[in-house]
Structures are given as C-alpha cells and as structure tokens.
C-alpha cells in the first residue's frame, strides 16, 4: 500500500514510517521545507516537501497514494498556531486528496478532547467530548475542531476515516509526561490518586496507527490508544528520575489538594485581574482536571474490534527508552 504520512519527521511520525516499511508498505513522507531528513530511513522513503497549511505546497502530494496517515500538528502553547496547523491543515489535506486514489485516512487526535467533568471511573470512547473547550486551552480546541472538520471533509470526499486518540506518547527523547506533576528545583511534586497514566510507548502507538490503517474494520471508528492498564504517576516518576540520572526527590501531592489549590487560585485571579488572568496549568481548574483527575483507561475497543494489543510491554518500553539497568521498573 502506498501511504502518505504527514508530520513524518516528528516523534511519532518517524516510527510510523519505520513501521510501514517493516510491514512492506511504501510510505511517502511529507515534511516541511527546512527539515533535515539525511539521518532518516536510509534513503528507503520518498520524501516530499510541503506544509499542510499552505495549499500550493500540497499539489500532487497524494498522487498515486492509496491512504494517508495524518500526524502533522503542533503543541506550541500558541492557540492560533495550534488551531491553524490542526484544523486548517486538515481541511487543506483532505482537499488535496479529493479526486486521488486515496480511500483511507487515519487522523491523530488526542485524549484531551474528553469532558473530564463527565468522566468517571474508566474513560472509553463513549465518554462525552467537551462541549466548551475554550477554558481548556488552544490544544484542546484545535483537536476537537480537527475531528469535526476531518469527519465533514472525509464524508464529502467519499474517504473512509479513522480517528485515533493517543494518551501520553513517551519514549526516547520524550521521557516526561504531563500527567505526573511538576518539578520545583530538586523536588518533583507527583500528583497521586487512584488513577493510572494513559501511557502509550511511541513504538506501540506507531504499531497501532498502521494496524488501524490496514484493518477495514477500523473505517468510521474512533479508538483510544493506551498500553494496557498503564502505570501510576508515583512509579513512573521514580523510573524517570532513575532513568535520566537526575538528582531530586519525589513528594506526593494528593489530587484533592491540587483541585482545591486550583479553585482557590482561580477565585483569587478573578478578583485581582480583569479577565481572570492566565494561570499555570496546574492551578487552572479545567486544565488541572484534564491532567490529573483520577480516572482509568482502557484499550478494550482496539482489542475487541481490531484484535490489537501493545506489542511492547512496559518493562521493555522502559529499557528502550532509558537503556539503563537502574531504570528497570520497580
């Protein structure tokens, strides 16, 4: 299968291209003009230069392709840039594949689209998505609207669509994950509670994207990507500190304390600043809830409908990420 991969030089994109090659597909890597690909894929991949936000650079980008894995996106903290890349970029990409042989598109969304106030127990694909994403920040807005325009555009173009919502993607070069807590000097404040981090190792995540592309049962479906039951933030923080050989100590902070502190900070900010100010995410109630609320996750939908299970177990994922004996999970 000839597969166009957007965002191909990114953290996940590189692994997706490698997985496509491993399974005998012919990937075409869409990267930006200034991207250095000299150390990638050893000349086995067709590389095309373009920007999903700029229609003129997408002419013929999907020519001869059978399918698309759309990973291009931004996590910049700049709401305008996040929105433009995710939403406008998706619209332009679907317009570029209209009239080509492409019949399948797999789009990378995120678990950030869920309504955390409505989430209880275990989050599944049936958990409602957030109705008012603006308090949660530009990334959530971008991903929610990206899903909407992808559905609308795919239907109009007569293309089968699969939406995948990965949890925290981690691996070599991206060891820190947002749901653990934050560091203050040598102290790592770990938000604890009865929850598991929705982790997916980058190799498992890439494997899942290609599996969803290959399996016709994934057409029209939405799936969360998490690796099994996940692991707790306290344990993960310990692995991170050992694996990176960083000096520091873990200090547990129960989630109810974080929630109360965020509500207090928000109340004070509304009285002090005309528009409530802009609080750090850990002290902003909607964003703190999205990062730390004690819920659990499941990949049961993928296992039940596609037969997918994470290929790399947690201990092996730790080894691949840190390659240090002292980082082995305890």
N, C-alpha and C positions, 0 to 999 in steps of 0.2 A: 504494500500500500504506500502511495506517495503522500506524505504528510507534511503540511506547512506548520511550523512551530513558531509562534510569536513569543517574544521575550526569551529567545533560545539561549542567550548568553547569561541569563540570570541564574540565581542559586538553584532553583528548581528546574529551569529550562535546560541547563546543561545535562542534568541527569535524565530528563525526559528524552532528549535527543539520543543519549547513550543507550537508553532502554529500547528505543525504537530500532536502533542499529542492532542491538543484541537479538531482537526478535525478527530480524530480517526485513524491516521496512526501509523505505527510502525517505529520510527526513530532509526537509528544506528549512534552513534556519534563517528566520527573519531577525536581523539585529540592526541597531542604529549605525549611522554612517561612521561614527568615531570609535566604534567598538573594536578592540583588538582581539581577533579570533585565532591568532597564529598558534596559540598553545592548545586549541580545542579540536578534538575529533580527528586529528592527524590526516586532514585532507579527505576524509571519507564522506563529508557532508557538503551539499550545495549551500552556500551562504549567499543571501540576498540582503541588500541594504535598504532600509526604509524606516518609516515612523508611522505607527498606526493612527496617529493624529493628523497626518498630512496625506490627503488622498492622492496627490500627484506622485508620491513615492510608492504607492501600492499598485500601480498599474502592472498587470501581468504577474503579480506576486503569487497568485494562486493558479496560474496557468498550468494545466496538466495535473494538478493535485487532486487527490481523492477525498482528503479530510483535512481538518485544521484542529490543532490543539492551541488554544488561545490563553497564553500565560502573561502577556505583556500587561504591566501595571506599575503603579508607583505607590510607595509608602513613604511619603516625604514629610508629612505633617502640614503641608500646604494644601488646604482644601480644594483650591482651584486646580492645582496640578493633578491631584489625585482624581478629581472628577473628570477632568479633560482626558487623562490617559485611559481611565477605565470605561467611561461612558461614551465619549466622543470616539475614542479609539475603537470600541466595539462596534459602534454604528458604521464607522468607515470600513472596518474589516469586513463586516457582513455585506456591505455594498460592493466591496472588491471581489467577493467570491460569488456574488449573484451572476448567473449566466456561465459559470465554470462547471467542471465536473464534480466539484465538491458537494458531497451529500451528508457529511457528518461534521459537526463542530462540538468540541468539548471545551467548556469555558471554566476557568479557575475563578471561583468566588471565594467566600470565606465564612467561617462560623460567626463572624461579627454581625451578620445580618439578623441574628435571632433576637427576639424580645426577651431580655433577661428577666424582666419583671414577671413575665408569664411562664418562665422556665422553672420547673420544679422537678426534683428527683433526677431523672435521666433525660438529657436533651437528644431528641431524634429529629428526623426530617419532618415530622408532623408538628414540632414545636412552632408556634407562630413567629413570623418575622416581625421586626419592629415597625410600628406604624409611623412613628415620628422619629426619624434617625438623626435629626439635626443636633440634639443635645449630646449625641454620642461621638460627634466629630466627623471630619470630612471623609475619612476612610470608610466608615460605615455607610455614609450617604452614597459614596461612589460605588461600593459593591452592591448595595441594594438596587440602585438605578441601573447598574450594569446588567444585573439579572433581568430586569424588566425590558431593557432595550434588546437584549440578546433573544429573549423569547419572542418579542414582537418582530424583530428582524428575521429570525430564523423561519418563523411561520410565513412571512411574506415572501421569503426567498425559496421556500419549499425545502429547507435543510433540516435534517434531524439534529436536535440539540440535547446535550447532556451537560448539566451543571454540577460541578464538584465543589464542596465546601471543606477545604482542609482546616485542621486545627493548627496548632503551633508547629510549623515546619522547622526542624532542627537538624543539625549535622555539622560536619567540619566547616568552621568559619562562621557558623551561626549557632553558637552553643547557648547563649542566653535566650530565655523565653519570657514573654511579658507577664505570664500568669503567676510567676514565682513571688515577686515582690520588688523591692528596690534596694540599692546599696547606698549607705551613707558612710563615706570613708571606708574603714575596715569592717564595718558592721553591715551584715546582709539581713535586712528585715524581710522575713519569709512569712507571707500571709498563709495561715494554716486554717484548716477546717475539714469537714468531711467531704472532700472533693478530690478528684483526680485531674491532672493536667491533660488537656486534649492534645496529646503529642502525636505527631507523625514524623518519623525519620524521613529525610529527603529521599532516600533510596526507595522506601516503601511508598511514599507519595508518588514518585515518578512511575513506579510499577503500577499503581492504581490508575493513573491517568491513561496509560497505554492499554491496560485491561479494559477500561470503560470505552476506549476508542474501538477496540476490536470486537467487543461483545454487542450484538444488535439489541440485546435486552436492555441496554443502558439508554437507548434512544428515548427522549422525552422524560427522563428521570432526573432526580436530584439526589445526591448522596453526600453524607458527611464522610470525611476521611480522618480516622483516628486509628492508632495502633493498639488494638485490644482494649484493655481496661485502663491503660495509662498508668502513671505513677504519681505519687503525691508530691507537692511542692517542696516539702522539707527534705525528702530523699533526693529529689532532683538537684536542689541547691547544694547538697553535700557532694554529689557526683560532680557538679560543675566546679566547685571550689577545688576538689582534689584533682580533677582532670586538667584544669588550667593552671594548677600550682599557684593559685592566688592566696595571698595572706588575707585572713578575715575570719570572722566568726558569724554563725547564724543566730539570729534572735527571732523566736516565734512571735507573731502578732496575730491573734485570732481575728477571723473575718468580722465578727460583730464590732470589734474595736475600730477596724478600718471603716466600716459602714457608718458608725457613729461619728467618727472624726470627719468623714467626708460631708456628712449632713451639717455638722457644726460649721465647717469651713465654708460651705455653700451659703449658709444663712448669714454668716458674717460678711462674706463677699457681696451679697445682695444689698446689705446696708451700707457698706463702705464705698462700693463702686456703682456708678450709674447703671451699668448693664450687667452687674454681677461679676465682672472681671473674667479672667480666664485662669482657672485653677489647674495645677498639675493633675494628671490623670488619676493619680492615687487619691486625690482629695476632691475629685469631681464625681458626685454620686452616680450618674449614669455610666460613666466610663470605669469607675472603680467596680461597680456591679458587674460589668461586662468582663472584666479581667479576673475577678476574684470570687464571684458568687459560688458557694459550694454546691455545684451540680456535678453529675457524672455524664459520661459519654458512651456511645456505642457505635460500632461499625456493623451492626446486625443487618442493616439494609443491604450493604455491599455483600456480606457473606450469604445472606438469604437469596438475593436476586441474581448476583453475578458469581457467587462462589469465591469471592476474593477474601483473602486473609493476608495480613502483613507477612512478607517473605522474610524480613529481618527481625529477629527477636530483640528484646530490649537490651540484653547483655551484649549481643553482637553489635547493636546500634551504638552502644557506649564505646565499645572497642574501636569501631570505625571512626567515631567522632574524635576521640581523645588519643587513642593508641598509646595509652599509658596503663600499665598494670595497676597502679594505685587508684585509677579511676573506676575500677570494676564496681558494679552496683552492690550495695550492702543491704 
